[in-house]
Amino acid sequence: MPRSHVIDIIGLTPGSPEILPSVREVLARADLVVGGNRLLEAASGILSGRPVKTLPIAGPLGPVLEDVKKASEAGKHVVVLADGDPLFFGIGKRLGEELGRENLRVTPNLSTVQLAAARMGLPWQGMDFVSLHGRDDFAPLYAALVRADLIAVFTDEVNTPAEVARGLLERGADCFSMTVLENLGSSDERIRSLPLPDTWGMDFAALNLVVLERQYPPEIELTLGIPDHYYLHQKNLITKLPVRAAGLAHLNVEPASTIWDLGAGCGAVSIEASHLARRGRVFAVERHKTRAAMIRENIRRTGAWLVDTVLGSMPDCLEGLPEPDRIFVGGGLGGESNRDTGLLDVACEKLKPRGHMVVHCILLDTLQSAREHFKKLGWHFGVTQLQASATDSLAGDFRFKAQNPVFILWAEKP
């Protein structure tokens, strides 16, 4: 696309219909003006009386971007109107990806977040930002809850402030307060600090921003190597710290990994994996209701909001989950009740190519059958046997008490 066909992207002041003189000059030369209906209406007085075409953004961006590209290639001067800063959760990113950043001329304005921070008197250099526009999951929000004390959330007509509050309450993240800022910069601007439960059934203006502030930290700091006794667990059913650390190392978790923890027990592996998969997703799958409740409580206590608890029998309950990059199998393969479930078949099929799987085995039959399975598939695999001993009080002194040996079977999918 020739440089002479540069596309102007202009940010307008949030909530204000005023068009500055510099913007008027650009619009006066425009052949095509693109923007939301509200912004096009604000510019209508300048555009009237001229043979200029307008293109409203009222649906999927694909067709709009195609029309913009065609007009620019035909030598037309295209102007795109946006709210605030077009490169901050705005249309500028998509236009740059589709048409090339070298073909854009961006004129930013005061951003909505900057205006919100000013209204609340909040320093915002440490703020985290989440957009829920068009999303059907809250994974980015839950990831932000883990790492940030101050979060700005961009909502839409489906993911409303009430839905954001519901998502926090479902996770037990009531350590955050919520402020909803509506119609910022306009004459009917409204700012409300709302208790999370009170948002149920509330209506909000279409133009709104949610600001979440952490009021107190989690009871337990989310790290690798959380002591076993910090976790609520049942009948000693927990992957012990040394084995947990070795299993996570073999799992090779990356920041954006999607992880399945199958037979999650109390959720210790899931919770610490979420510390590594800070931009990914973690699913703790457990069939026992009591243990699933313990997972949720351990999530609340550690603030590991990224972890989703899935209650159900495997492999049926895995249907519909996002395909994993990493799978940890801590339970569900060994024992009489787990035979012939086909869990390992399903897990291997669902794992993405070049994904990693780790299976912790205590029973020799489980180790042998899993090993034969990976061998038949032709996967690269190996086994590490780990037996740790920990200090135990005895006769006023200490001794080393041996923990059960565990076989850590790791495999890589081609």
N, C-alpha and C positions, 0 to 999 in steps of 0.2 A: 504494500500500500504506500503510495507516494507521500512524502512529508507534507505536501501542500494540502492533503486531505485530513489533516489533524482533527481529532474529535475533542471538543471542549467538554470537560466534566466540571460542573460548577456546583459547589456546595452552598445551599441557602441556610440562613440562620434558623436553627430549630424553632418551630412554633410560630415564626413570624412570616407574614405574607409580604413584607417589604422587600423590594428588589433594588439593590444598590445601583448607582449610576454605572459602575464598571460592568455589572452584569447586563444592564440595559444595552450597553454598546455591543456586547457579544451577541445578545439575542436579536438585535437589529440586523445582524448579518446572517442569521441562521436560515437554512432551508428546511431543516427538520429538527424539531425540539421533542425530546424524549423525557418522560418522567412520570411519577405517580399523578393521579388525577388532582390531588390537592395542590401539588406544585405547578402543574399545568394551569390550573385555575388562577393561581397567584400571578402567573406570567401572562395571562390572557389579555390584559389591557395593553401590554407592549406589543403583543403579536397581532392584535386585531388590525384589520385594514391592510395586511400584507399577505402575499401568496406564500405562506409558510405552512408546512404540514406538521401536525402534532401526532405523537405516537404514545399513548398511555401505557404504563407498565401495570397491568392488572392481572397477570397470570404467570405462567412459566416464562423464564427469561430467554429460553432458546430462540423462539421466533422473533423476539424483540432484537436480540443480538444479530440475528441474520439480516433483518431489515436495516439495522444500523450499518452493518458491513457493506451491504449492497449500495446504500445511499452514499457512503463515503467513497467507495470505489468508483461511483458514477460522478465524482467531483462535487458532491453536495457538502455544504457545511453543516455538520451535525453537532447539536448541543444537547448534552444530557444533564438534567437537573436532579440533584440529590439533596438529602438532608445532611447538614453538618459537614463532616469530613468524609468525602466519598471513598477514601481508602481505609476507613476504619469501620469494619463490618458493613461496608457499603458496596455499591455496584461497581466501583472502580476496580476491584480485584478481578471480577469476572470479565470486564471489558479488557483489562490488561492481558488476561489469559487467552481470550478469544481473538483479540485484534492486535496484540502486541503493545507493550508499554511505550515503545518509541512513537506510537501513533496517537498518544493521549496527551492532552494538556489539562492538568488538574488545578482547579482553584478551590482550595479548601476553605471551610468556615469553622466557626466554633462547634466542637463536637457535642453530642448529647451528653456523653459521660462527663466532659469538662464542665458543662453547665450544671449537671446534677451534683457534681462534687462541690461546685461553688455554692449552690443552694444549701447544701448540708454542712458546709464548712469543713470538708474532708480533704486532707492531703491525699492525692490519688496516684502518686508515683509507684506505690506498691500494690495497687489494685490489680486484680485478675479480671478477665473479661470472658464472658460466655455468650454465645448466640444460640438460641433455641429455634431460630427461624426455620420452619420446614422440617424439623427433626421429629422422629417418632420414638426417640429415647433420650434420656437425660444423662447419658454417660459423661459428656463434657462438664456438666454441672457437678456431678458427683466427684469427678477428678479434681475440680477446682476447690470443692469443699475440703478436700484432704490437705491441699498445699497452701491455701490462701486464707487470710483473715478478713479480707475485704473483697467482695465480688460484685461486679456489675453484670446483670443478666438482661439480655435483649430478648423480649418475648414476642409472641405472635398471637393470632386470634384463637389458636388451639392451645398453645403452651402459655397460658395466661398466668398472672401472679398467683391466682388461686391454685393452679396446677403445680407451680413451683413450690408453693407452701406444702401441698399434699405430698410431693416427692420428698421433701425434707422430713416431714413427719413420718412417712413410711420407713425411711432409713433410720429414724431416731435422731436426726440431726437438729434437735431443738436447741442446740447451743448457739444457733444463729438468729439474729433479729432481722426483720424485714422492713424496708422502707420502699414504698411504691411512689414513683414520681410520674404524674400524668400531665400530658399536654404542656411540657416544659417550654417556656418562652412565649406562651400564648396568654390571652386574657383570662382563660379559665384554667390556668395552671393549678394543680393540686398536689400536695406532698403529704403522705400519710405514713406514720410508723404503725405497723399492724402486727399484733400477735399472730403467729402462724395459724392457729385453729380458727381465728376470727375471719379469715379470708374465705372460708367455705360459703359458697353461694353468692359472693360479692360480684358486682359488675365493675369493670374498669374501662377507662377510656382506651380506644384503640391504640393511641400513641402513649406508650408507657415504658418505663425502665424500672427494674427492680434492683435495689442495692441490698446485699446481705453483709452483715457484720458479725464476726465471731465474738461471743460474749465471754466464753471461757474455753480452755483447751480440753482435749479428751483426757479421760482418767489415766490412760496408758499411752505413752508416746509410741507412734507407729514407726517401728524400725525393723531391721533384720535381727534375729536372735532374741526375740522377746522370751523371757523365762517361762517355762512350762506352767508354773503355778500361777502366773498372771491370767492364764486362759481358764474360763469356765469350761469344764469338760466332764465327761461321764465315764466312770469305771476305768480310769486311766487310758481311755481311748483318745490318745493324742500322739501325733508324730513328734517324737522327742526332738529337742533342740539340735543336737548334733546331726541326726538323720535328716531333719528338716533342712538344715543348712546345706548338707551334701546334695539332697534332692533338688533344691532350688538352683544350686550351682550347675548340676547336670541339665536342668530344664532350660538354662540359657535364656532367661526372660529378657525381652527387649522393651523399651519404653512404650511402644504402641502395640504390644502383644495382646491378643485375645486368648484367655486362658480358661480351660475347664479343669476344675478340681473335682474328680469323681470319687464319691465315697468320702466326703470332706470331713466327717467327724465333727470336731469342734471348730473347724475353719482356720486352724493355725497356718496351714500352707497357703490357703487363699489370701488370708490377711497379709502375710508377709510378701507374697507374690505381688499384691496390689501396690506395695511400696516401690517395687521395681517397674511394674507396668503402669506408670503414672499417667500415660495418655491412652491406655488400652482399656480392656474390660476383663473382669474376672467373675466367673460363675462357680459358686460353691454348691455342688449337687449332693444332696443327702436325702435318704429315704425315710429316716426316723424323725418323727415330729419333734421329739424332745431335743435331739441333737441339732435339728434345724433351728430351733428356738435358741439354743446355745450359740450357734453361729451368729444369729442376729444380735444377740447380747454382746458377743465379743466384738462384732463390728462397731456397735455403739460405743463400747468402752475404749476402743483404739482409734475411733474416728476413721475407720477404713471404709468410707462411704462408697468407694468404687466397686465393692464386692456385691454381687447379686446372689441372694440365697434362692436355690431352686429345690423345692420339696417334691419328691416323686421317685418312682421306681425306674431304674435304668434297665435298658437303654431308651425306653419309651419317652421319658421326660426330656430327653436330649433333643427331640424333634422341635425344630423352630429356633433353636439357639444359634447365634452367629457362629460360623465355622471357626474353629480354633487354630491358632498358631502353635500353641503349647497345650499339652494334656498331661496332667498329673493324676495317676491312679493310686489312691491310698487305700481304697477298699472296694469291694464289689466283684473281685475275681476269685478269691479263695473261698473255701467252705462249701458245704453241701447245698446251701440255699442259693448260691450264686452260679452253680454249674448250668451250662447250656443256656445262659442268658444272651449270649452273642455280644456281650458288651465290648470285648476287645475288637471284634470285627467292625462294629459300628464306629468305635473310637478311631480305628485306623483309617476307615473310609472317610470320616469327617475331617480328620486332620489335614490341614493345607499342605501342599507340596513344600519340601524343605522344612517342615515343622518338626518339633522335638516332642518326644513322649518319654515320661519317666514312670515306671511302675515299681512301687515298693512291695516286696514279697517277704513274707515270713515263712510260709509253708513251702516245702521243696516242690510239691506237686504244682503249685501256682507258678513258681519260678520256671520249672521245666516246660509247662504248657505255654507260658508266655514267650519263652525263648524260642520254642519250636515255631510259634506263630510268626515271629519276626523273621526267623530263618526262612520260612516258607515264602514270605513276602519279598525276600531279598533285600531287606533293610539293613543298613549299617547299625550294629548294636553292640553293647557290651554290658558287663555286670561288675558292680563294685560291692563287696561285702563289707559292712560296717558294724562293728560292735564297740560301743563306747562304755566306759565305766565312770561313775560319778561318785563323789565323796558321800559317805553316809556315817552318821554318828554311831559310835560303839564304845562302851566302857569309858566314857569321858574323853575319847579320842576320835579319830576318823579312820574309816576304811574305804576302800573302793568297792562299790557295789555294781556289778555288771548289769547292763541293760540287755534286752533281747537282741540277738544279731538280726540284721536286716539286709536283704539283698536288694540293691538299687539297680534295677534293670533300665538302661537308657537306650533309646532308639531314635534314628533320624529317618524321616520319610524322604525318598528320592524326589 
